[in-house]
């Protein structure tokens, strides 16, 4: 039950953190009406980590770009159900450019000792299980992982099975806190 509450708070945190970090106003000529019920077609993902600097270095090494971060005051974070009287200092990393870029928001909460998730496999527990990052060149991605000292979990890169697009490969690895990440793309 605690895990479900924490996951629920994480989702709320992702939503609030996404809006908290946005500019106050967008010039009228830049505004577009959403095609559906959502203001954006991409989502941002908040990740609580045990060592913010180590995680930041890892996500930069695999190709994310650090953007300006932001803080959430303790009183606000408490009132909306994100923390128990603790402020948030959030570092933002993007995959791509512009408002539609995928963003992850890393945070290490001072004075908190979070439990690590069970991430032996994707079916070890429920909840958000992995990130998929589509790469243009798996060979280049593997070189970047090697330079960062990141080792794949299994045989990698591994061609996708019959019935999936030919010439596309998969590599699965973990971030410093054990979160699963997969790279998917062709070899060039």
PyMOL commands that set and color helices and strands:
alter all, ss='L'
color gray80, all
select helices_A, chain A and resi 2-20+28-30+52-61+74-79+138-147
alter helices_A, ss='H'
color red, helices_A
select strands_A, chain A and resi 44-48+65-72+88-95+102-107+130-134+158-159+168-174+180-186
alter strands_A, ss='S'
color yellow, strands_A
deselect
rebuild
show_as cartoon
